[in-house]
Amino acid sequence: MVLLATGYWLLATGYWLLAACYWLLAIGYWLLAIGYWLLATGNWLLAACNWLLAACYWLLAIGNWLLHLFTQMMPGH
């Protein structure tokens, strides 16, 4: 009888440890998903900043070109 109770206790402990491992695995996958989401968000923000920087350079180039045109139209140049 003691042997049977010990066996059941070991079986229950094994199931409990297996459940704990699955729980830790689920937490790991959840953290991995959050990491991928943060990485994707960071990449999107970086792309948006690069796009804005490119737009600023385009505006600067257009402004420089217009300044050159107006300077050429001034008398004495």
C-alpha positions as CSV (number, residue, x, y, z in Angstrom):
1,M,0.0,0.0,0.0
2,V,2.8,2.4,0.8
3,L,4.5,1.5,-2.5
4,L,1.3,2.3,-4.4
5,A,0.9,5.6,-2.6
6,T,4.6,6.5,-3.3
7,G,4.1,5.6,-7.0
8,Y,1.0,7.9,-7.2
9,W,2.9,10.6,-5.4
10,L,5.8,10.3,-7.9
11,L,3.4,10.3,-10.8
12,A,1.7,13.4,-9.5
13,T,5.0,15.1,-8.9
14,G,6.1,14.2,-12.5
15,Y,2.9,15.6,-13.9
16,W,3.3,18.8,-11.8
17,L,6.9,19.2,-13.1
18,L,5.7,18.6,-16.7
19,A,3.0,21.3,-16.2
20,A,5.6,23.7,-14.8
21,C,7.9,23.0,-17.9
22,Y,5.0,23.7,-20.2
23,W,4.2,26.9,-18.3
24,L,7.8,28.1,-18.6
25,L,7.8,27.2,-22.3
26,A,4.6,29.2,-22.8
27,I,6.2,32.2,-20.9
28,G,9.3,31.8,-23.1
29,Y,7.2,31.9,-26.3
30,W,5.3,34.9,-25.0
31,L,8.5,36.8,-24.3
32,L,9.8,35.8,-27.7
33,A,6.6,37.1,-29.4
34,I,7.0,40.4,-27.4
35,G,10.6,40.6,-28.6
36,Y,9.7,40.1,-32.2
37,W,7.0,42.7,-31.9
38,L,9.4,45.2,-30.4
39,L,11.9,44.4,-33.1
40,A,9.3,44.9,-35.8
41,T,8.2,48.2,-34.2
42,G,11.7,49.4,-34.0
43,N,12.4,48.5,-37.6
44,W,9.2,50.4,-38.6
45,L,10.2,53.4,-36.6
46,L,13.7,53.4,-38.1
47,A,12.2,53.2,-41.6
48,A,9.9,56.1,-40.8
49,C,12.8,58.1,-39.5
50,N,14.8,57.3,-42.6
51,W,11.9,58.3,-44.8
52,L,11.6,61.7,-42.9
53,L,15.3,62.3,-43.2
54,A,15.2,61.6,-46.9
55,A,12.3,64.0,-47.2
56,C,14.2,66.7,-45.3
57,Y,17.2,66.2,-47.6
58,W,14.9,66.5,-50.7
59,L,13.4,69.7,-49.3
60,L,16.9,71.0,-48.5
61,A,18.0,70.2,-52.1
62,I,15.0,72.0,-53.5
63,G,15.5,75.0,-51.3
64,N,19.2,75.1,-52.3
65,W,18.2,74.9,-56.0
66,L,15.6,77.7,-55.6
67,L,18.2,79.8,-53.8
68,H,20.6,79.3,-56.7
69,L,17.9,80.3,-59.2
70,F,16.9,83.4,-57.4
71,T,20.6,84.3,-56.9
72,Q,21.1,84.0,-60.7
73,M,18.2,86.3,-61.4
74,M,19.5,89.1,-59.2
75,P,21.0,92.1,-61.0
76,G,24.7,92.0,-61.2
77,H,25.1,88.3,-61.1
